[in-house]
């Protein structure tokens, strides 16, 4: 069936791959700023929302504040800063319906591969659909698939797993209606998922929850009601209250990150002292909350209204730090001799990175390895014509970068139309001091370093992870530079 925004059958100006938060933001800005373009959104699943419709584990929530995680064009109306997954999904659904973006989305359509043809000057996509394989064509390809594998999480194996008499679960595949009331639960991991799960399981009826971490993580408390926004809503229109709160939070997050990088020892002391004040007297903070790395070498874990610390204070949860020896029939044996009895083990051991949703890319039928490519302005990929890649910040809300990337694509499209160009390709040339384009030492990133694209030491091949720099560069900087090759219409 001809899509309502298609110019000819199965041919589009832009195909967006993914209907999560990136794809929704991209579709909105294209529809607003380039309404003459035909747009199609391919979604491999049967619903929008990506992470927020996939993950169903107890307590699933944002770990970025909603005033920067929300879209610039749609105010977040709740003073709550770290919101639950169901509220975020409802917000995304409202965004789609209010802007009629549902008319652009084809569900259960998964891109398997895409080939760029210099002769045709377009991408040809092989797409798996309920009707079988389809071939679609697009002048521009927008990748909004996120960065992790929906079918597989990182899953280390432990000796004796087959002996354990209870259940072993991964948060990414949490079963519906699981009854864990009064059960002893061991949560293996120390990242955002584990920090979220522990108090949620404790508050929803678990008997005792133990977080087992190989090494500590920085954990910070955030009051979950934004007082500034609550006040501004009383004296200003909601849109202005949202914009001002959003701007404040952007500046605060940038300042916090910059301060952490400039004064890591001092920032570490601040974070650890804050944790100590929220824990019982004499609690071994040095053992359980003293990471071996500096702040922002990995993402910080933020907890709303002290919930993680409260669950420890009231005895519902505890933390064990050390290496696991093996599983037994009744629980987890640590190498230091400590034994954690468990009825249920949750493996919050991390994500598995997967780019492009697992699809293959090729140019003139020659397969391209993205890991051999370089990231241009954090948004395009070297040697790949007419392709934009949505990848959020590691040190701030994902959506901030999505917004800039979508608007940058609109700017490029208008420039190409005005100047009679069909194709734009970033050309890397010789890159000095290449490195992974993600600047964190987190396990899920280091495990995937051979699969990720690279960056250089200087712009435009440097990924600065800085909203202000990216905003100034993409909004006010020129399109043309030595790294972009434009091909005129024939």
C-alpha positions in Angstrom: 0.0 0.0 0.0 1.3 3.5 -0.9 2.4 5.3 2.3 0.6 8.7 2.6 3.9 10.6 2.6 5.5 8.6 -0.2 6.2 10.4 -3.5 6.3 7.2 -5.5 5.6 3.6 -4.5 8.2 2.5 -2.0 10.4 5.5 -2.6 10.9 8.2 0.1 13.0 11.3 0.7 13.9 10.2 4.2 13.5 6.8 5.9 13.9 6.9 9.7 14.9 3.6 11.2 13.4 3.2 14.7 10.4 4.8 16.5 11.9 5.3 19.9 12.7 8.6 21.4 15.3 9.4 18.6 13.0 8.5 15.8 10.0 10.4 17.2 12.2 13.5 17.6 13.6 13.2 14.1 10.2 12.7 12.6 8.7 15.7 14.4 11.4 18.1 13.2 11.4 16.8 9.6 7.6 17.2 9.5 7.9 20.7 10.9 10.8 22.1 9.0 10.8 20.1 5.8 7.1 19.4 5.2 7.6 18.9 1.5 9.7 15.8 2.1 8.2 12.3 2.1 9.1 10.6 5.4 8.7 7.0 6.5 9.5 5.6 10.0 10.3 1.9 10.2 9.8 0.2 13.6 10.8 -3.4 14.0 8.4 -3.9 17.0 4.7 -3.4 17.2 4.8 -0.3 19.4 6.7 3.0 19.7 8.9 4.0 22.6 12.0 1.7 22.2 13.5 1.3 25.7 10.3 2.6 27.4 8.0 0.0 25.9 10.5 -2.9 25.9 11.8 -2.7 29.5 9.2 -3.9 32.1 11.3 -4.5 35.2 10.2 -3.0 38.5 10.9 0.6 39.0 12.1 1.3 35.4 12.7 5.1 35.2 14.8 7.7 33.6 18.3 8.4 35.0 18.3 11.8 33.4 16.1 14.7 34.5 12.9 14.9 32.4 13.3 18.6 31.7 16.3 17.8 29.5 15.2 14.3 28.6 11.9 15.6 27.4 11.6 17.1 23.9 12.4 20.8 23.4 9.1 21.2 21.5 6.8 19.4 24.0 7.0 20.6 27.7 7.2 18.0 30.4 4.4 19.0 32.8 5.2 17.1 35.9 7.6 18.6 38.6 9.0 15.1 39.0 12.5 15.1 37.7 13.2 11.3 37.4 10.1 9.8 35.9 8.8 6.3 35.8 8.9 4.3 32.5 5.1 4.3 32.1 4.9 8.1 32.4 7.7 8.5 29.8 5.9 6.1 27.4 2.7 8.0 27.8 4.5 11.2 27.1 6.0 9.7 23.9 2.5 8.4 22.8 1.0 11.8 23.4 3.8 13.4 21.3 3.1 11.0 18.4 -0.6 11.5 18.5 -0.6 15.2 18.9 1.7 15.7 15.9 0.1 12.9 13.8 3.4 11.1 13.6 1.6 7.8 13.7 0.8 8.4 10.1 4.5 8.1 9.3 5.2 4.8 11.2 5.2 1.3 9.7 5.2 -1.2 12.6 6.8 -4.7 12.4 9.1 -3.4 9.7 12.7 -4.3 10.4 15.6 -3.1 8.2 17.8 -6.1 7.5 20.3 -4.3 5.2 20.7 -1.2 3.2 22.9 -0.5 0.1 23.8 2.9 -1.3 24.0 3.2 -5.0 26.1 6.0 -6.6 24.3 5.4 -9.8 20.8 5.7 -8.4 21.9 8.2 -5.7 19.7 6.6 -3.0 19.6 3.8 -0.4 17.9 0.6 -1.2 16.6 -1.1 2.0 15.7 -4.7 2.5 13.0 -4.8 5.0 11.3 -7.7 6.9 7.6 -7.1 7.2 4.4 -9.0 8.0 3.9 -9.3 4.2 7.4 -10.7 3.6 10.5 -9.0 2.4 10.1 -5.5 1.0 12.5 -3.3 -1.0 12.3 0.4 -0.1 14.3 3.3 -1.5 15.2 6.5 0.2 17.3 9.5 -0.7 18.4 10.0 2.9 18.7 7.4 5.7 18.3 8.4 9.4 19.5 5.8 11.9 17.5 6.1 15.2 17.9 2.5 16.5 19.7 3.4 19.8 22.8 1.5 20.7 21.9 -1.8 22.3 20.7 -5.3 21.4 17.0 -5.8 22.1 17.2 -9.6 21.8 20.3 -10.2 23.9 21.8 -8.6 27.1 25.3 -9.0 28.5 25.1 -12.2 30.4 28.3 -13.5 32.2 28.2 -17.2 33.2 28.9 -18.3 36.7 30.0 -21.7 37.9 27.2 -23.7 39.5 24.3 -21.9 37.8 22.7 -25.2 37.0 22.6 -26.1 40.7 20.7 -23.0 41.8 17.1 -24.0 42.7 15.5 -20.6 42.2 15.0 -18.4 39.1 17.7 -16.5 37.3 16.4 -13.4 35.4 17.7 -10.6 33.2 16.0 -7.2 33.7 15.7 -6.7 30.0 13.4 -9.7 29.8 11.4 -9.4 33.0 8.4 -11.7 33.0 5.0 -10.2 33.5 3.2 -10.8 36.8 6.2 -12.3 38.4 5.5 -12.9 42.1 8.6 -12.2 44.2 6.8 -11.3 47.5 8.8 -12.3 50.6 11.6 -13.7 48.5 15.3 -13.2 49.1 16.6 -11.6 45.9 20.2 -11.1 44.8 20.8 -8.4 42.2 24.1 -8.8 40.5 25.4 -5.5 39.1 26.0 -1.9 40.2 24.9 0.2 37.3 21.7 2.3 36.8 19.5 -0.8 36.4 20.7 -2.4 39.7 20.4 0.9 41.6 16.9 1.2 40.3 15.9 -2.4 41.0 17.0 -2.7 44.6 14.7 -0.2 46.2 11.9 -1.0 43.8 12.0 -4.7 44.7 12.3 -3.9 48.4 9.3 -1.6 48.3 7.2 -4.0 46.3 7.2 -6.9 48.8 10.6 -8.6 48.5 11.8 -10.2 51.7 15.4 -9.0 51.4 17.3 -7.6 48.5 21.1 -7.8 48.2 23.1 -5.9 45.6 26.2 -7.8 44.7 28.8 -5.6 43.0 32.3 -6.5 41.8 33.3 -2.8 42.3 31.5 0.3 43.5 29.7 3.0 41.5 29.2 6.7 42.2 25.6 7.1 43.6 24.1 10.5 44.0 20.7 11.6 45.4 18.4 13.9 43.5 15.3 15.4 45.1 12.5 14.1 42.8 10.5 17.3 42.7 11.9 20.2 40.8 11.1 23.2 43.0 12.1 25.7 40.3 9.6 24.3 37.8 6.8 24.1 40.4 7.3 27.8 41.3 7.7 29.0 37.7 4.5 27.2 36.7 2.6 29.4 39.2 3.8 32.7 37.6 4.6 31.8 34.0 3.0 29.9 31.1 3.9 26.3 31.3 6.0 26.4 28.1 8.1 29.2 29.6 8.5 27.4 32.9 9.7 24.4 31.0 12.1 26.3 28.9 13.7 28.1 31.8 13.9 24.9 33.9 15.4 23.1 30.9 18.0 25.8 30.4 18.9 25.7 34.1 19.3 22.0 34.2 21.5 22.0 31.0 23.8 24.5 32.5 24.0 22.7 35.9 24.7 19.3 34.2 27.5 20.9 32.1 29.0 22.6 35.1 28.9 19.4 37.2 30.6 17.5 34.4 33.2 20.1 33.8 33.9 20.5 37.5 34.2 16.7 37.9 36.8 16.6 35.1 38.7 19.6 36.4 38.7 18.5 40.0 38.1 14.8 40.1 39.4 14.2 43.7 37.4 17.0 45.2 34.2 15.9 43.4 34.8 12.3 44.5 35.0 13.5 48.1 31.8 15.5 47.7 29.9 12.5 46.3 31.2 10.0 48.9 30.5 12.4 51.8 27.0 12.9 50.6 26.5 9.2 50.4 27.9 8.7 53.9 25.4 11.3 55.3 22.5 9.2 54.0 23.7 5.9 55.4 23.8 4.6 59.0 26.6 5.6 61.3 29.6 3.4 60.8 28.4 2.1 57.4 31.5 1.0 55.3 31.2 3.7 52.7 34.8 3.3 51.7 34.2 -0.3 50.8 30.8 -0.1 49.0 30.7 3.5 47.6 34.3 4.3 46.7 34.9 3.6 43.0 38.3 3.0 41.6 37.8 5.5 38.8 37.1 9.2 38.7 33.6 10.8 38.5 32.3 10.7 34.9 34.8 8.1 33.7 31.6 6.2 33.8 28.1 7.5 34.1 27.0 8.5 37.6 24.0 6.7 39.1 21.3 9.2 40.3 18.6 8.1 42.8 15.4 9.9 43.4 14.5 11.0 46.9 17.2 8.8 48.5 15.2 5.6 47.7 18.3 3.4 47.3 19.8 4.7 50.6 16.5 4.5 52.4 16.1 0.8 51.5 19.5 0.2 53.1 18.7 2.3 56.2 15.5 0.4 56.9 17.1 -3.0 56.5 15.3 -4.0 53.4 18.4 -4.0 51.3 22.2 -4.4 51.6 25.3 -4.2 49.5 28.0 -6.8 49.1 31.2 -5.9 47.3 33.6 -8.5 45.9 34.0 -11.3 43.4 31.6 -14.1 43.0 33.0 -17.6 43.4 30.0 -19.7 42.3 26.3 -20.3 42.6 25.0 -23.0 44.8 21.5 -24.5 45.4 20.6 -21.8 47.9 22.3 -18.7 46.6 25.6 -17.0 45.7 29.0 -17.8 47.3 31.6 -15.0 47.3 35.3 -15.6 47.0 35.8 -13.9 50.4 33.7 -16.6 52.0 30.5 -14.6 52.4 27.3 -16.4 51.3 24.2 -14.6 50.0 21.1 -16.7 50.3 18.6 -16.2 47.4 15.3 -17.4 46.0 15.7 -15.2 42.9 18.9 -14.0 41.2 18.6 -10.9 38.9 21.5 -10.5 36.5 21.7 -6.7 36.1 25.0 -7.1 34.4 24.7 -4.7 31.6 23.7 -4.1 28.0 25.1 -5.5 24.8 25.8 -2.8 22.3 24.4 -3.3 18.8 24.5 -0.6 16.2 22.1 -0.1 13.3 19.6 -2.5 15.0 21.8 -5.3 13.7 21.4 -4.3 10.0 24.2 -4.4 7.4 25.2 -1.4 5.4 27.0 -1.4 2.1 28.0 1.2 -0.5 27.8 0.1 -4.2 27.4 -3.5 -2.8 30.6 -3.4 -0.8 29.9 -4.0 2.9 30.8 -1.3 5.3 32.1 -1.8 8.8 31.0 1.1 10.9 33.9 0.4 13.3 36.3 1.4 10.4 34.5 4.8 10.0 34.8 8.1 11.8 32.0 10.2 13.3 31.5 13.6 11.7 30.2 16.2 14.2 28.8 13.3 16.2 26.1 13.0 13.6 27.3 11.6 10.3 29.6 8.7 9.4 32.6 9.0 7.1 32.3 7.5 3.6 28.5 6.9 4.0 26.5 9.2 1.7 23.3 10.8 2.8 23.2 9.2 6.2 22.6 10.8 9.6 23.1 8.8 12.9 21.3 9.7 16.1 23.5 9.0 19.1 22.9 10.8 22.4 25.2 12.2 25.0 27.1 10.0 27.5 27.2 12.8 30.0 23.8 14.4 29.6 20.3 13.6 28.4 20.1 11.5 25.2 17.3 13.8 23.8 19.5 16.9 23.7 21.7 15.4 21.0 18.7 14.0 19.2 17.2 17.5 18.9 20.4 18.9 17.5 20.9 16.0 15.1 17.4 16.3 13.7 17.6 20.0 13.2 21.1 19.6 11.6 19.6 17.2 9.1 16.8 19.7 8.2 19.5 22.4 7.7 21.5 20.1 5.4 18.4 19.1 3.3 17.5 22.8 2.8 21.1 23.7 1.9 21.3 20.8 -0.7 17.9 21.8 -2.2 18.9 25.4 -2.5 22.2 24.7 -4.1 21.2 21.8 -6.3 23.0 19.0 -4.6 21.8 15.3 -4.5 24.5 13.8 -2.2 26.6 14.7 0.8 29.4 12.5 2.1 31.8 13.1 5.0 35.3 12.4 3.9 37.8 11.7 6.7 41.1 11.8 4.9 44.0 11.3 7.3 42.9 11.3 11.0 45.4 11.9 13.7 45.2 10.3 17.2 42.1 8.2 16.5 40.1 6.8 19.4 36.8 5.3 20.3 34.0 8.0 19.9 32.5 7.2 23.3 34.4 8.7 26.2 33.4 6.3 29.0 35.2 3.3 30.6 31.9 1.5 31.3 31.9 -2.2 30.8 29.3 -2.2 28.0 31.4 0.3 26.1 34.8 -1.4 26.5 33.3 -4.7 25.5 32.1 -3.2 22.3 35.1 -1.0 21.4 35.9 -3.1 18.3 32.4 -2.5 17.0 32.1 1.2 17.5 33.1 4.0 15.1 36.1 6.2 15.9 36.8 9.9 16.4 39.8 12.1 15.9 41.4 14.7 18.0 40.1 17.8 16.2 36.8 19.1 14.9 34.8 18.1 12.9 35.9 14.6 13.8 36.0 15.1 17.5 32.9 14.2 19.5 32.9 16.8 22.3 30.0 15.4 24.4 29.2 19.1 25.0 25.7 20.4 24.2 26.7 24.1 24.0 29.5 23.4 21.6 27.3 21.2 19.4 24.4 23.7 19.5 26.6 26.6 18.4 28.3 24.5 15.7 25.1 23.0 14.2 22.8 25.9 14.5 25.0 28.8 13.7 28.0 27.3 11.9 28.3 26.9 8.2 27.3 23.7 6.4 30.2 23.7 4.0 33.6 22.6 5.2 36.6 20.6 3.8 35.3 17.4 5.2 31.9 17.4 3.4 31.8 16.4 -0.3 28.6 17.5 -2.1 27.6 16.0 -5.4 25.5 18.2 -7.8 22.3 16.9 -9.3 22.9 15.3 -12.6 
